[in-house]
Amino acid sequence: MLPLIGKRLMFAIPSLIGVVIVTFLLTRALPGDPAAYFAGPAATKEAVEQIRKKLGFDKPLVEQFFRYANDLAHGDFGTSLTTGQPVATEIRNRLPASAELTLLGLIVSIAIAIPLGVLAATRPGSWIDHLCRVTTTAGVSLPVFFTGLVLAYVFYFQLGWSPAPLGRLDVFYSAPPTVTGFHLIDTLLARDLEAFRSALSQLILPAATLAIFSLAPIARMTRASMLAVLASEFVRTARASGLSPATVIVTYAFRNAMLPVITTLSMVFSFLLGANVLVEKVFAWPGIGSYAVEALIASDFAPVQGFVLTMAVMYVLLNLVIDILYGVIDPRVRLEG
């Protein structure tokens, strides 16, 4: 397993370098002038040029890139022009909010999609199979921002069951002492059950939005993979040997069907990282997605570059975890590694 992990990490380094180069060039190609934006509409050309020189945007593009790469090598993501705070500090403070929302949405979708896909595959043509098809079709068809707006309209505005979609906690509660950055965990550690209920109630709608979005591909892949495995010869041999249906499905079929599902999970997680930006804006969630959007509107390059690089690192780490899970599930992967 160690040679396999080392090989994957070696392939990840060129990918991260490419992400840094492409992100830098794309941010410089965006319309808008940060110096003119921060100087204000009434500023003179001399004032704009003075701000541009102060920000270093008057230097050649190559010199700007090497300065940016040197800062990255020292762990400096730059400073946000809109907030005046270091980008690394802002991302570190906001990342737990995005991670808590994304992971909860993914966990909910896995808890629903995998059993639904297995039941649909073991009972083809039944009402469960039809329910799986309808659910997956609806999940794929509905845009994530539309689903979020509908859920907020129905459960907050019409029914009043959900709190106002305005952040991670209700205004009457204070944030718990930071231990993990996840409010659900930190409130339990602080033994503040009221704040825990508030944090959970604020999470339900945005997490449900992400779960509906990610449920469809997981359930469809689980169903298709299980159908393929159940039709294989070794499953027929296991059934002919007199093993119980539960043993055949759980011990033989399900484990062999998990490899394509795990691959789908890695892709779904990357989709969620993008969808998380829209969900955070809909529910006023203080994560790194909304932070990047606000910086993009203001032509603030440093937060956008820090956001993209953070997402790239998370995606590389996720692929590494997927490779490790491959080795745990299928020993042949370890031998090939």
PyMOL commands that set and color helices and strands:
alter all, ss='L'
color gray80, all
select helices_A, chain A and resi 2-29+34-39+45-55+61-73+87-122+127-141+144-158+183-189+193-230+233-240+245-282+288-297+301-329+331-336
alter helices_A, ss='H'
color red, helices_A
deselect
rebuild
show_as cartoon
